[in-house]
Amino acid sequence: MNHLVTSLIAAGILIVLPLAALAAGWTGLLALVLPYGALTLFILGFIYRMLLWARSPVPFRIPTTCGQGKSLPWIKWNPLESPAGKWGVIGRMLLEVLFFRSLFRNSRAEIGYGRTLYTSSKWLWFFALAFHWSLLIILLRHLRLFIEPIAPWINTLSALDGFFEIGLPTLYLSNVLIITGLTFLMLRRVLAPRIRYLSLFSDYFSLLLLFGAVVTGILMRYFFPVDLLAVKSLALGWLTFTPTVPKGLSPFFYIHLFFVCALFIWFPFSKLMHLGGIFLSPTRNLANDSRRKRHVNPWNAPVKVHTYEEYENDFRGQMKEAGLPVEKE
């Protein structure tokens, strides 16, 4: 629990810092310098981590397979569970990225009745999928702040997200699902003894950063409204590199912005980088074709080999004396 307490203190500091900066009159630091700095660190850190992983040697074919591989023509094979070519890999990768295929197949192991029992664990898959898809929809909806005029597809997405037309302003389904998903993921780490034992400060802090950004955004929409025209003016200023600090922005906006910037800075150096790392995972991006194609490790140091022909030439006499068969007399 020490990691959780430490992460809660760190998240509390992230609330106090922007309020202190506002009290000191440093709105320019919050609204101008911090966003550019956070975005720069995010891009550079993301590229650095991807290049670092791309340079890591992968000497063997180690794809995760859950089905029959391609072999003889009369044996039925599974092109997605055990892909033999690039199209199968692409199909399985799309299932992984869009629908969390491997997490859906995940099972929970428990000891019971004197043996290991494996049971379904679909709740984690459901809430994780709900959280990630909701986050994507929210990010796409936020593009309205950076585009003028607003693209029609953004309005369509917002209309679908608020299809039930509950409340005023309209309650977005993605807001409900992202809070529900984050709550489940946090409670899972806090209440499940095995998960709590494995959880580190970085695990809790990543969730709290997401909580901070999401909760402050929801509070601004439904309880503490902000001037959206001023926010859009600031966002367009960022995009055109001519930003100016509008007057009258709520402290909740600056707290929300601070959490978002902190999340951008934290992202490349945390486990959140699975966003990019999934595409460089050798268990996902390699075809299972080791039986049809020989893969030579390019990082092997050159060594002098002793072929069987050379071995027989060197020891043919001794082999004959020992009664061992030889290919040449």
N, C-alpha and C positions, 0 to 999 in steps of 0.2 A: 504493500500500500504506500510505501515511501515514494515510489515513482509517481503514483497518482497524485499525492499531495504536492510533490514538487511541480508537476505539470499544472496543477490548479493554481499554484502561486505564480508560475510563469504566465499563465493566461490572465490572471488578475493584473499583473504588471502591464500586460498589453492593453488593458482597459485604462489604467491610470496614466500611461505615457501620453496618449493623444490628448487627454483632458488637461494634463500639465502643460503640454505644448500650446494648447488653445489659450490657457490662462496666461501664458507668457507671450502670447501674440505671434506665435510661430506658425501661422496658417500656411504661409508659403512653403515651409519645410514639409508640412503634412500633405499639402495638395499638389505640390510641384516637384520638389526634389525626391521625396520618398517614392512616388509611383515610378518615376524614370529609373531610379536606382534599383528598385525591386525587380522591375521588368528586365533590366540589364543583367542582374545577377541570375535571374531565372533562366534567361536564354543562354548565357555563358555556362552556367552550371549544368543545364540540360545537355548542351552540346558536349561538354567535357565528359559527363558520365556516359553518354552514348559512344563517344570515341574510345573511352577507356574499355568499355565492354566489347566494342567491335574489334579491338586489338587483342582480346583474350583468345588464346589458342583453343581450338576445339578439335583435338586430334582424332576423335572417334565419333561415329554416328550413334547418338544416344536419344533418339526420339522416344517419347512415351507412347506405347502402343497398347490398345485395349481391344484389338480385334485381329482377325486372321490377315496375315500379310500376303502380298501377291507372290504366288509361286507357280504351281502347275496350272494349265488352262482349265482343267476340270474341277479345281478347288475354288469355291466361292470366297472372294476376299472382300474386305471392308475398306473402301477407298478413303474414308474420312478417319476411321479409327486407326488405320495403319496405312497412311498414304505412301504410294510408291513413286509419285512424281510431284512436280511443282503445283499442279492444279489441286491435287489432294491436300497438299500443305496449305495452300491459300484457303481452301474451303474449311479446313480444320481451324486455321487461324482466325477466320471470320467468326466461326462458332465460339471460339475462345474469347475474342475481344467483345463481341456484341451480346453474347448470351451466357458467358462464363461456363462453358461446357464442362471443364474439369471440376469446377466447384459444384456443379449440379450432380456429378457422379460421386461426390465426396460422401463418405460414410463415417459414422461415429463408432469407435471401438470401446467396449466396456467389458469388465470382468464380471461374470455372473454365472451362477450354477456350476462353478468350478471350471469354466472355460471362457474363452474370448467370444463375445457377441458383437456382431456388426449390425448396426441399425441405420436407418435413413437419417440424413441430416440436411433436409431441404430448406429449413428456415434460414440458415446462414446464406444459402444461395439466393433465396427470395429477397431478403432485406438488402443484401449487397447489390443485387441487380437493381432493385428499386432506388437505392441511393445513387448509384452511378448514372442511371438513365435520367433521374431527376436532376442531378447536377449538370448533365449535358444540356438538358432542356432549359434550365435556368441560365446557363452561360449563353445559349443561343438567343434567349429572350433579351439578355442584356445588350445584344448587338444593336438594339434600337437606340441606345445611347450614343453609339459611335457612327451611325449611318444617317444621313439626311439626303433625300427623303428615305423613310423607313421602307425596307423591302417588303413586298406583299406577303412573302412566305413567313416573315417574322410575325406579322399580324395574324396570319392563319394559325401558326403554332401557338400564339398566345390565346387565341379563341378556343382552340382545342384543349389547351391546358386549363382554361377556365370554363369548360363546357357546362358544368353543373350550375354556374352562376349563383354561387352561394355567397351572400354578404355583399357589402359595398365598402371598399373596393372588392372586386371579385376574388374569391379564394381560389388560388391556383392549386391544382392537384399535386403538382411537383413540389410545392412547399410542404404539403402534408407528408408526402412520401419521403422527402429527404430528411425531415425531422424524425420521422418514424424509423428510417433506416439507420441514421446516426445514433439514435437512442438505443436501438437493438445492439449495434456494434459496440457501444460503450458499456452497456449493461453486461454484455457477454464477457468483456474483459474484466469487469469488476466482480461479477457474481460467480462465474465459472472458475473453480479453484485451479484447474490445470492451465487454463488460459491466463489467469491472473499471475500464476507462478512464472510464466514465460514472458509476460508483458514488461516492456521497458519504458523509460521516460519518453522516448521517441514515439512509441505507439500511442500513449495517452495524449501527448502534446499534439500530434497530428490530428487526432479526433477533436481535440478542444479548439484548435485553430479553425477547423471546418465548422464546428458548432458556433464559434464566435462570429464568423462571417455570415453564416446562415441565419442565426437568431437576430443579429443586428439588422440584417436586411429585411427580415419579416417584420420586426418591430417598426422599421421605417415605413413599411407599406401599410400596415394595418393600425398602428397605434400612435406613432410619432411621425406624421407625414413630413416630407422634405419637398423643397421646390425642385421639381423634376426638370424644369427648364434650365435652372441654374446648374444642376448636375450634368445635363446634356451639354450645356455650354462648356463646362469644364472638361468633359470627356472629348468633345470635338477639338478643344484646344490641345489636349494631350496628343491627339492623333495628327494634328497639323503642326505640332511643335510651336504653337503660339498660345500656350496656356495662360489664363488669368484666373485669379481666385475670386469667384462670385461671393457676394455678401449674403449673409443670412442663412448659410447652410447650418443644419442642425448638428450638435455634437455627436448625435448617433451616426450621422454620415461619416464623420471623421473617425469614429471608433470602427465603423464598418470598413472604411478604406484602410485603416491601420491593420486590421485583421487580414484583409485580402492581401496587402503588401507583405505582411509577415508570412502568409502562406506561400506566396510566390518565392520569397527568399528561402524558406525552409524546404520547399518542394524538391529541388534537385539533390539535396543532401540527406534525404529521408527515404523511407520505404514507399512513399508516394510515387517514386520514380518507376514503379512497376508499370506506369502508363507507357513509358518508352521501352523498359526492359523486356516486356513481354515479346516484342518483335525480335529481340536478339537472343531469346532463350533457345538453346540447342534442343531441348526436349520438345519444343513446339515447331521450330522453323526448319527442321530437317526431315527428309523423306526416309522411309524405312526400306532402303534398297540395298542393304549390305549383302544380301544373298545373290543379287544380280550384278552388282558392281563392286569392284575392289577399291577400297578407300585407303590410300597410303598416307600415313601421318607425315605431313610436310615438315614437321619440326623435329623429326628423328635425326640424330647425328649420323653421318655416314659411317658405316661399319663394314669391315671385310667379312663376307659370308663364306661359309664352307659348304658347297653344294654336295648332294649325295654322290654325284659322279666323281667329284674330287675326293670325297671320302673313300669311295670304293677303290679308286686308283691308288690311294695311299695305303689301304689296308686289305687289298684283295687277297694276298697270300694268307694273312692271319684269318680272314673270314672263311676261306676254303678249309684251312686246318680245323677251324671250329665247327665246320659243317653248315655254315650259314650260306643261304643262296646268294648268288651274285648275278648281275645282269650281263657282264662280259666275262668270258673265260680267259 
